[in-house]
Amino acid sequence: MTAEPAFDPTAPLAGPPDPWQGTSTPSRRAGPPYHMTDMIAAEPALGARIVERLAVPDGAAAELAEAIRTTLHAGAPVIVTGCGTSEHAALATAEILREAAHAAGFADASVGSEQAFELSLAPPTRGLVIGITHEGGTPATNAAIRAARDAGRSTAVVTVTRRSPAGALAGIVVETEELDHGWCHTVGYVSPVLAAASVGAHLSRRPLDARTIQGLLAAGSRDERGADRIAAALADASNLLVIASGADRPAGRELVLKVEEASWLPSAYRDLETFLHGHLPATDRSTGLVLILTDRDRRGERLARARQALAAGRVLGLRVAAIVTEEVDAALDPALTPAGRLVVPESPGLAAPVAALISSATPLQLLTERLARARGTDPDPIRRDDPVYLAASEAAEG
């Protein structure tokens, strides 16, 4: 293998080529640091750059905020859509924009998310559709944007460049500019979440501090030893369940996708309450369980129910770990998470969903990357370096 130049996590990542084209298979590395490792390290500085670029009052983020305001004034819905990692970023975007709309005085704001394929088959009869697609070439997401546009709806997209196919379809294009180097998208998840926070800041007229975001992303990836400990406990699990509530639900879904892409460990997401209604009989000592609890909204109720869920897991001998804030960490008996915890700072200066979704992003990615190491898998090509899985992907893409 050809040696690659040393990676600088503070330097801007390259954007897509001009003319635009989708990325090819990431270069193969014999072991860590993987491209995923580099991308996690790059995210704090990347986060600051995205927030600073999108803070300008006459930019695309401000334009999208005004379009959202106009839509809500008319009593129409805002619908965010995407596929895969971008679907989870769309769910996160809906959480962030809904809270920002409430803060802006839209008490009855209708802000939600819909999976792109389903939306392409049944575009909304009114309102604004916002697509999330990192590279801008996802067929189902572009079909949803096209269907909404052709039905006369307003459209926007959050993507890496307006030169992409998605950029050519949407009325408003919020560019994140920097491209993920791997296919187990980390930057591809964080970038649109940061864009959503920036749009929400314009909508609610609450400035977003780039250094605060940078510090929060850095803090989430700092506990490498803690991630190694959890990964060691989960590495030979038969399956993994991830549970969450409130604004943590998009992160829970994203962790499941990342784990399956990067480490090939069968995983499933359950809402916190759903987990306790019929799923326990399928678990045993070989089952891993990860709780994500960083949302401070209605935290007392969420914490009480999470404590009960973890107590059930303890009785069954599950391999339980958690990603939590400092306050939650202090309130949870360590015996409830024998596999360990990744603890992130509280961020009272940020809106609750912004704080939750930014603080959980890098720890869920760090845990994924360390689980890939523990299981001996390469997270970068999401198994498409295997001819059988490449053929399966090509068959799925038609």
GIZI-V551088 format. One record per helix or strand. SS is the DSSP state (h for helix, s for strand). FROM is the first residue (numbers start at 1). LEN is the number of residues. If there is no record, write none. Layout:
BEGIN
SS;FROM;LEN, SS;FROM;LEN
END
This chain:
BEGIN
h;35;20, h;60;14, s;78;5, h;85;19, s;111;5, h;116;6, s;128;5, h;139;12, s;154;6, h;165;5, s;172;4, h;187;18, h;210;11, h;224;11, s;239;6, h;246;18, s;267;5, h;272;4, h;280;3, s;287;7, h;299;18, s;319;7, h;326;6, h;334;3, s;340;5, h;352;24, h;387;11
END
